[in-house]
Amino acid sequence: MKKLTGPSAGSVAFAKPHPVNGLKKSEIQGRRGIFQSGFGRVSVKDLSSHYKISFDTLTRITGFSPRAVSNWSQGAKPSSSTHRRLTEIKRLFAALAELVSPEAIGPWLKDPNPAFDGSTPLQVIERGETDRIWRMVYELQTGEPG
C-alpha cells in the first residue's frame, strides 16, 4: 500500500490528483479492519455515527426516503434487497476507513473532488458510479493505477 505523505500538515500529496486531497495527516490511518464482526448486521445509526454521516446524506446514498432511513435507524428491519444495498455501503465505507479515519468520510463525501471531475463522491454514488470510488480505493491500496 502507498504511504500517504504530504509536504504540509494540511494536505496529502499524491503523484496525480487524488480523491483524498485536503485531508490532514492526522486523518490518515494505517490499514485496519473497521468491522471485525463481518457484514451480517447493518445498523443505520452506527453507519451515521461512526462515519459522521447525516441521515440526509444516508438518504441520498441509499436512494430511499427519509422516512425509511429514520425507521431503520429506530430498529425497523429493512427488506432483503435494502439490506444488500446497506451492506454494500458499509463495505465501501469500511474500505475507505482503511485509508482515512472513519470520521473524515462523511465530510469527504460532500467535498467536490478533482478525481471525480469536480463532482462530490456523494454525487458519484447517487449517479450509480460507485465503481469509480472502488477503483480509487483499489489504486490506493495497491499503488497500481487503474
Secondary structure, 3 states (H helix, E strand, C coil): CCCCECCCCCCCECCCCCCCCCCCHHHECCCCCCCCCCCCCCCHHHHHHHCCCCHHHHHHHHCCCHHHHHHHHCCCCCCHHHHHHHHHHHHHHHHHHCCECHHHHHHHHCCCCHHHCCCCHHHHHHCCCHHHHHHHHHHHHHCCCC
